Each structure stands twice: as C-alpha cells, then as structure tokens.
C-alpha cells in the first residue's frame, strides 16, 4: 500500500505529493522540500538530497537510517537519497510534483471519447501516454527516465 502525503516547499509557493512505498519510511524522513524558486538558495548536499528538475528533496538520513532495517536486505547497506527516491520509498506521487492531478485532468478529457468512440479512445490514450512520457523525459524529470 502507498500513502500519499503533501508537503509545502520552504518558500510556501508550491506543494508536492509523495508516495511512501509500503510505508517503510515515515514522512518525517523528509526534512524539507524546495521548489525551483526556493532551491536556488540551497547548498546542495548529495549525501542527504536529491535534485529533480529544479526541485530538491532534503531527506533526514538519520530518520531514514532508523527505518533502514525495514528495507530489503539488498538495499540496507546502500541507503542513500537515490535509493529512497528511485526505489519508491520516498518519491513523487507520479512523475513530478502534482503529476497525479495533471494526468487525471488530462485523462478525464480523453475519457469523454470513450463513450462515443471506444476504439478511437484506446488509440488516443496510447498516443497520449507515449507522448506525455516523452515530453516529461525531455523536460528532465528523473522518473520519466525509468525502465
């Protein structure tokens, strides 16, 4: 099960929704979130932070370390911001902050077509999904480069 948590960035202009895979890590393992506007003033520390297209997640690695025994044995010894983010333990809900809202809105528009032309709906949905991920990859979102 994945829980969703929304956290406001340090400057208060934006919020980001997070998933916590299998609730292995607690929300307290996030020390701070910085949007592109407030991240410019942050001294980036790769030992406790992950950068994604201008956003920075500052993990509390002490808290994450306390919960590290819950991780699969193959990841316990390599606990890092990359493991937390890329393996889904503390990561965006979707490809980027707010993605789950944007994609739902976009899919809602396509869903109208399902009632009138199901065949065209499936074709449009496939085209939308492929082009959307391609666009997000070009924009530089970390999760768009997965698999």
N, C-alpha and C positions, 0 to 999 in steps of 0.2 A: 504494500500500500504506500502511496506517496501523499504526503501532506503538502498543502500549498500555504505559503506564508508570504506576506507582502511587507517589504521593508522600504522605508523612505530614505533616499540618499542624504548625505550630510548637508547639502545646501537646501534641502526640502522642496526642490522643484519637481522631482520625479520619484516614482516608486518602482520597485522591481519585485516580481513574484518569483518565489523559489520553490523548488521541489526538494524534498529530503528523502532520498531513496530508502525505502523500508524503515524509515525513521531511525536509522542507525546513528545519525548525528543530530544533535539538538539545534534549534535556531540560535542558541547562544554561541554556537561556533562561528557565527558571523559577527565580527567586531564592528564593521562598517561597510557601507556601500557608497560608492562615488559615481555619479553620472558624468558624462563628458564635460559638463560645465564645472563641476567641483573637483574632478580628478586632476585637472591641470596643476593644481596647487599641492598635490600629494607626492611625497617622496616614495617612489615605488620600491617595495621590498619583495623580491621574488620568493623569499622563504615563507612569506605569510599572505601574499596577494596573488591574484590572477587578474590579468587585463584582458578585456574582450571588447574590441571595437570602441574604445574610449571609456568604457565602464571599468571600474575596479571593484573587486570584492576583496575586502580585507578579512581574512579568516583569523580567528583566535585559535592558533595552533595548539595552545595549552589545553583548551577545552576539547578540541578535536583529538588530541593525544589521549585524553582521559577516556574517550569513547572508541579509541582505535582498536581495542580488543574485540569489538563487535564486527570489525571488518573481516572479510575473508582472509585467511592466513597468507595468501599470495600478495595482499596489499598492506598488511600490517607494518611491515618493515620499511615500506616506501611511502608512508603518509606524507603528502605534500599538497599544496593548493591544486596542482594539476590532477592528482588522484581525486580529491574532493569534488572538483568541478567536472572533469572529463568522465569519471565513472558514475556520475549522477548522485553522489551522496549529498552535495550541496550545490545545486545548479539552477539555472534559469528554468522557469516553467515555460517550456518551448525553446525556441532557438535564441531568443533575445528577451530582454525585459519587456513585458507587455505583449509578447508574441501570441500568447493564448487568447487574448482579447481581439487582436487584429485578425488572426487567422479565422476565428469564429465568425467575425463580421464578414470577412471575405467569403467564407463557405456558405453563409446564410444567403448571400446574393445568388450563389450558384444553385442552392437548394430549390429556389423558385423554379428553375428549369426542370428539375426532376419530376415535377407534377405534369408538365406539358410535353416533355420530350426526354424520357429516361435515357435513351441511347446517347443523345447529344450531351446530357448531363454527365454521364460517365466519362465521355471523351473530354469534355471541358474540365472536369475535376482532375483528370490525369494531367492535362496540359497545365492547369493552374499549379498543381503540386510540383511538377518538374520545374516550371519557370520560376516559381516562388523560391525554391531551394537554390536554384542557380543564381537568382538575384541576391539572396541572402549571403551566399558564398562570395559573390563579387563584392558585396558591401563589407566583408571581412568578419562576419560572425563566426566565432570559434566552433559552435555546434553544427553549423552548416557544412563543415569540413569532415564530419564524422562519416565513417563507413561509406 
